Every structure is written in C-alpha cells, then in structure tokens.
Amino acid sequence: MRYARLSVGGRSVWGRVGETDVELLSGSPLDGDPEVIGTVPAAGAHWLPPVVPPVFYAVGMNYPRHIEHAARLGNPAAAPDRPEVGYRANNALTGHGSPIVKPVEVEGRFEAEPELVAVMGRTLRHATHAEARAAVFGWTIGNDVSARTWQHRDRTFWRSKNSDTFKPMGPWIETDVDALAQTTTLRVNGEERASFRTGDMVFDPFDHIVEITRHITMHPGDVLWMGAESTCQIEPGDTVDVEISGIGVLSNPVRLEEEQGKRP
C-alpha cells in the first residue's frame, strides 16, 4: 500500500494512493484502519510530507563512499563504529512538488542528498532486531538539503540543515517493499548525478532502531533518515528528483528566496 497526506480544501487529509486516484481516508493508517471518505485524482494533487513526525531522527556518514568523498574535500571522518543518530526540525519538511527555497544569504555549496526514510508504526523500547523490523510501518524518500558554508561555520546544524524547506520528503509511504534491496538515483534537470545501492550502509535502519530504543522510546510516525552515498550541487532554477526503486520519485524545484518574496 501507498499512503500519503494531501491538502484538500485547505486541510490535511490522509489518502491511499492508487494508479490514477487517491482514496481519501477518515484518519491516519498509523492509528488503525480508516474508512474511505472520497477520492481525488492523483494528477494535480497537492502533496504534503507523508507524515509529521513526533521525532525526526537523522543518520550521518552512513555510506562508505560518502565518508571517502568527505575526506577528498578535506573533511576527514572515520566510519562509525556503532549506530548513532542526530535530530532535524519539522519546520524544514516540505512535500513532493513544493519548492526548495535557497536563502539569499547562502554562499558556497548548496547540496542535495538522496536518502531512504523509515517510518515507524509501533511504540518501541529495548527492541530486538526482529522487533525493529516489525515496527517499521513503511518507507519514504528524503532529500537532505544542506548549506555547507553554514554547516562548517556554525557550532550546530541549526540553519544549515534545518532551514525552512530544506527537508523535502515524500511523495508517499510505501508499506510493501524490501527497501534495502533497491537503488537510489539522484537527478538534476533530468540528468543523473548519482546512483547507488540503497542498502550499502555501514549500519542499516534496524541496527539504528535497536540502538535508539536502548535509551529512547520510539513512537508511531517517528522518521529515521538513513544518510546518502552521494551529494550533488543544486541551484535556483533546477528541478531535483530523488528516486528509490520500489518506492517512487520525490521531485522538487529549487527557487531563490527573493523570487518568492518570502519563504513558504
């Protein structure tokens, strides 16, 4: 199944996505089995981030080739010896089709990072590896947009990774896929910039869930972004597509902040 959140008549509505239409649902599939209350065409739908997470977890430096790339750029980092996570801000989330807005103050590298995202479906504490697998409701796609000058200048990632629109996610949650057996592809204006095996991680999502739940209770709707193997420079005027086979394509145009007058 594919579940999404849409803006319909100015309000957020969950939907079950079909080939051409979206069945609108009475509530969240994370809370049970909602009823169908209507349908809308999938074409032209206003897609929202497929979930607003209670907690937004994010993994960094989780692909060996990303670590090697960082070293070549003069930012050496050791491969992690255990699963660890950071956090991101919900205000940075935006949906499929909505613009990534580059602030006018950003200078230097402004990059996209294509990421697999796990969406939790159960409350979990002290999980085994098998329980971690069973607790994932489904999978979606993230684009971890980063302003690198801010990232290296600031003491934290507060603006370099958490500015408004810097975390496109969607277009939906796919519940029936072996996510780690897929291929992740990043395209800019239709040109392939990166392609890699999604599962070629240092530590997989279930390793991270086990480690997180040793100390922190995870809840339905929490998301875990799994890092990227490759990054790519993006500029205003570009359209960025992140595809993970078996899940879908997340597509977002890039705009300069002053072109819109204000951030969305």
N, C-alpha and C positions, 0 to 999 in steps of 0.2 A: 504494500500500500504506500501511497504517497500522500502526506498530509502537509497542508500549507496554512498560512494565515494571509487573509486578503483584507483590503479596505473596501467595504461595500456600504454605500450610503453614508460615508463618513465614520463608520465604526469598524472595529476589528472583528473578523469572523473567521473561525476555523473552517477548512474545507478539505475534502478528499478529492485528489486530482485524478481525472481520467484522461483519455486520449484527446478529447476536444472540449470537455466541460469540467467544471469543478462543482461537486456536490457540497453545498453549504451545510454546516453542522451546528447543532444546538449547543455544543460546548467543546471542550478540549478532549482529544483522544487520550491524553495523558491521565485524564480523570475517570475514564471508563469508556462506554460505547455510546457516543452521542447519536441523536436522531438526525436524519436528513431533513432540512427545513427549506430547501430550494436549490436551484442550480444557476450558475452563470457561465458564460463562455470563458475558456482558459485564455483565448486570444484577447489581448487588451486588458487583462486583469491587472489590478494594482496590487503587486506582491509586497507583503511586509516580511520582515525577518520571521522565519517559520516558528520561532519561539522567542519569548523574552525570558532569559534565564534568571532564576534566583541567584545563581553564582556563575560567573563567566571565567572558567579556567582556561589557561593557555600554556602550551609547551613550547620551549625554545630549543634550538640547536639539537634537533632530534633526528636529523638525517646526516649520515657521514659526509656526503658531498657538500652539504651546506656548511659544515664545520671547515672543510678544506677550502671552500670558497671564501669564507670569512678570513682565514689565515692568509690567503693570497692578497686580500685587500688590506692587510696589516692589522687585522683584529683577531689574533690567535685565540682560540678557545679549545679547551680539552673536551673530548667526548664525555658525556655524562656517564658516571659510574652507577647511578641509581635514578629512578624516575623522580622528577621534581616538576612543579608547576608554578606559574605566576597567575596573575589576575588581569582582566581587562574590564573596561567600563561599558555598561549597557548603552550609554548615550552615543557610543561610537557605532552601534549597529545601524545598518540600513539594508533595505531589501533588494531583491533582484530587479534590475531595470532602473533603480534610483541612482542619482549621480554620486560619485566620489568627489568631494569638494576639496580642492587644494587651497589651503590658506595662502593669502598673498605674501605672508612673511616667510614662507618656506623657501629655503635655498638648498642647493645641492641635491643629493639623491633622494628621489621620491619613488618608492618601490612598491610593487605588488608581490605578495607571497601566497601561492595557492595551497589551501590546507583542507584536509579531511576534518570533519567535526562530528564527534559523538554526542548524541542527545540522550540523557538519562531518563529512564522510565520508572525507576523504583527508588525508594529510600534505602540507603545502604550505609552500613558501618561495619568495619572489620571484615571486609569481603574477601572471599577466596577468589581465585582466578575464574573458576566456573561461575560463581555468583556475579562477578563483574561482567562476564559475557552476557549472562541472562538479564542483567539490569539495563543494558543499552536498548532504548526504545527504537532508535533508528539513527540514520546518518544524513548529514547535510554537508554543504560546501561553504568554506570561508575564504575570504581574501584579506589577508593581514597586511593592510596598507601601512607603510612606515615612512616617516620623515627622518632620514638618517642623521642629518646635522643636529636636529633636536635630540635624537636618541643618544648621541655621543656628548652633547653639551650639557644636558640636564642630569641631575642626580637620579631621577627615576624616569619611567616611560610615560609620565602623566600626559604629555601632549603628543609625543612622537608616535604613539600607537593608540591613543585614546581620544583624539580629537573627533568631533562630530563627523560622521560618515566614513571613518577610517576602517570600519569592520563590516563590509558587505557580507551577508550570509543568506543562503537560500539555494534554489528557489523554494525547495520543499524538504521535508524529511522523508527519506526512503527507508522503509522498515524491512524490506526483503532483498538484501544484498550482502554478499561477502565483501565488505568494504576493503579489507586488506589485500584482496586479490585483484584490485582494479588498477587503472592507470590514470594518473593526474596529468592534465595538459593545461598549459597557460598560453593564451593567445592575446596579442595586442593588434587591433585593427585587422583581425583575421589571420595574422602571421604567427605561426607557432614560435614561441620563445623558450619553452621548456616542456619536457615530458619525462615522467619518471614513474616507477612502480610505487603505488601508494603505500604498500606495506613495507617498504625498505627502510624501516625506522630503527633507531637504536633501541627504544622501548615502545611497545605497542600500547594502544589505549587501555587494555585490560591491566597491563602492568601498572599504569598510572592510576587507574581506579583503585586497585588494591592498595597502592601506597597512600593515596589521598585518604581513603577510608580508614586507615590505621589511626588517623588523627582528626579527621573532619567528616561529618555526616554529609553525604551527597543526597540530593533530592530530585524528584521528577522535574524535568525541564532544565536542570543544570546542563551546561555545554562544556565540552573539552575539545579545544582546538589543538591539533596534533603537530603543528610545525610544517615546514616545507623543505624540499630538497634544493629548490632554485628560487631566485628572485629576479625581478625584471623592472627596469626603469619605466615609469609611465609619466605622461604629460597631459595637460589640458588639451582636449580635442580627441584624445584616444578613447577607444572602447576596449575594455578589458574583459575577457572571457576566461573563466576557470571551469574546466570540465573534469569531472571524475566519472569514468565509465561506470555504468550501472546505477548512477545516481542522477546526473543531469548536468546542466550548464548554468552557471551563475554569471550574468553579464551586467556590466555597469559602465556608463560613460564617465569620463573624467572632466570636471569643469574647474575653472579658476574661480575663487570665491567672489571676486568683484564682478564677474559676469552675471552672477545671480543676485547681486546686491546684498545678500545676506545668506547665512547658512540655513539649510532646510531644517 
